[in-house]
Amino acid sequence: MAKRRLGGALAASSMWLVSGCFGSGAECCAHGPTSPPVQRPATVAPLAPPTPGSPAAPRRATGCELVTAAEVRDAVGVEAVTSSPDDDGRACQFFTSNGALLLTVRVGDLPRALLGGPEQVARLTAARAATTEPVPNLAETALYYADPHTGSGLVLATSRDDRVTSVDISTPGPGSPVTHDALISLGRAAVRALP
């Protein structure tokens, strides 16, 4: 019973914090007489634009920038491959000449503090696969993964400052003409193209 009460109290306090009801005078808090907000001096300097010559934040790549239709055609051996950006550029889908989905390249850019380092991000991406196999000398972490129901893919992850960039190159399902070696070749192209 005590655990249930503690869980309820934690849930209620979490909602209270998430909703912003922690003494800010917001509408969601208890109603009563309010006084005008007090102007306090800023304790943190405002963000200044980067000075010329200083390093800027790394540019985030899109899926279609990392792997091209020509690279897919050469790696897979399928003629007339076309590409189409998806998911606001984070993904790029590649199609055969008859419109069948051949593979997808998806780029993720996550704060290191959120999920850990490259190895954790790669393992989370490949977690649903029946088998995984490390791929050495490709990126900080690279895993080939395969599943008899969902197909195969290659995930690679690398650190970039306080962020982890991951690239997932996946087939749409079993029976895909995209081989293990083709995925590795495309992974190398993606690593070369990372900004």
N, C-alpha and C positions, 0 to 999 in steps of 0.2 A: 504494500500500500504506500509506503514511504517513497519507493522508487517511482510509482505512478504520479504522486504529487510533485516530486522533484522534476520529473519529465514535463508535467503540465506547466510548472513554473518556468522552466527553461524555455519551453515553446512560447509562452506568453511574453516573456521578457525579450526573446529574439524578435518576435513580431513588433514589439514596442520599439526596439532599436532600429529595425529595418524600416519601419514606417516613419521614423524621424521624430517620434514623440519622446524626446529626452530633454525637455526643458527649453526647447527652442521657441515656444510660443506658437507653433504651427497649429493649423485648424484641427488636426486630429487629437491634440492634447486636451486635457480638461479645460472647459470654458470657465472663464472668470475674468475679473478686471485685468486688463493688460496695460502695460506702460509702454511708451515708445521705446524702440530699440536704442541701446546705448552705443554710441560710436566709440570704438576702441582703436588705438593705433595698431597697424599691422605689425606682426612680429616676424613675418617672413617676407623677404624681398620678392617683388613680383618677378616673374620669369622675363628675362631679357632675351632678345633674339640672339642667335649665335653670332659671335664676332667673325669677321671674314678670316678664313684660314683655319677656323676651329673645326674639329670633326663633327659632322652632323649625324643624326640617328641613321642607322642603316636603312636603305630603301627596301621595301618589301616587294618581292618578286611575285608575278602572277603565274598561274599554271602554264599559259600559252607562251610565256617568255622563256621558261625553263626547258621545255621540250618542243620542238617544231614538228610540223607534219612531215617534213622531209626526213627528219631523224627517225620518226616512227616508221615511215615507209622503208627506209634503209635497214633498220633493225629487225623489223618484222617480216619484210619481204612481200608486203601487200601493196599493190598499185593504187594510185589515186586516193591517198588518205587526205581527209579534210579535218579541220579542227574548229571547235566552237567554244568560246569562253562560257563558263557557268559559275554560279554562286559568286557574283560580283567580282569575277576574275580570279578568285582563289582556286578555281578548278578549271581544267581544260579537258574537253572530251574530244576524242579522236574517232572518226568514223571511216568505214570502208566505202568504196564507190557505190555500193547498194544501200548505204545508210545504216548499216549495222554498227553498233557501238563496239569499238575495238579495245580501247582502254581510256582510263581517266587519270589525269595528273592533278593532285590536290596539294596545295601549299598551305601550311599552317605556320603562324608566327605567334608564339606564346611567351608570356613572362616566365622566366626560369623559376621564380618563386611559386608559381601556380602549380606546376606539375613536376618540377625537378629538372634534371639534366636530360641530355639527348637520349641516353639509354632508356630512361623511364618513359619518355615520349614515344620512342620507337616501339617499346614493348606494349604500351597501351594501344597503339594503333593496330598492332598485329595480334592483339589479345584473343580475338575470336577465331583465329585460324587454327586448324588442326595441328599443323607443324610450322615451326619457324627454324630458320638457319641463318646464323650470322654471316655477313659478307664482309671480309676484311678489306682494308685499303680502299674504301669507297668514300666514307665520311666518318665523322666521329663515331657514329653508330649507324649500322645498316643491317636490316634483316629482310631476308626473302621469306615470304609466308605463302602457304598453300592450304586450301581447304577443298574437299571434294564437292561441297555444295555451293560455295561462294566464289571459287576461283582462286587466283594467285595474285601476288603483288610484291612490291619492293617498297619498304619504307626506309628513309634515311633521315637522320637528324643531326644537326650541328649547332653549336653555341655561337651566338653573335651578341657580344656584350652581355646584357642581362636578360637576353631572350634566347629562345630555342626555335630554330626554323626547322620544320619537318616537311618532307616531300613524300607523298604516297602515290606510287604509280601502280594502279590496280586494273585487273581485267574484270569484265562484267559477269563472269561466271565460268564454270568448268567448260572444257572443250574449246577454249580460246586459242587462236593461232599464235598468241604471244608467248614465247618460250622463256625459260629461266634466263638464258643467255641474252635474249632481247631485252628483258627487264633490267639486267645488269648494265647493258650498253646504254639504255635510256637513263639509268641512274647516273652513270658517269657524265652524260651530256647535261643532266640537271645540275650536278655539282659544279661543272665548269661554268654554267650560266648564272649561278647564284651571284647576286650583286655583292 
